[in-house]
Amino acid sequence: TIANSLPGVAYQRIRFLITNYEGSAAHENARYVIQQILNDHLLRSNAVHSSEIQRAAAELKTIYEVQQPIGSRDAWSRACQSMDEVNGEIVANIQELWRAASGRKAAEGIVS
């Protein structure tokens, strides 16, 4: 299990992201198997396989910082949409952790 492979880590907070996702049947099957293993530790969003993302990474930039798409504007838009979904899910996870921590502090009578 994840807990056994990461001793001493608060693995409840760890989330895994599938990258280079193409949406093919093979990728869907792999995602299903991974989901069965990781359960809630797998993000629902996927980072799509995109030459736009690869180019941005090669330039040490984010997809949002790339001045001109190397391919079509549609491909760049799909890459941005994918990253928006991933980033939104990560932000939601962080906010959930903050709310839980705030709730625990309130229950313990701790004022920050």
Buried (B, 14 or more C-beta within 10 A) or exposed (E): EBEEEEEEEEBEEEEEEBEEBEEEEEBEEEBEEBBEEBEEBBBEBBBBBBEBBBBBEEEEEEBEEBEEBEEEEEBBEBBBEBBEBBBEBBEEEEEEEEEEEEEEEEEEEEEE
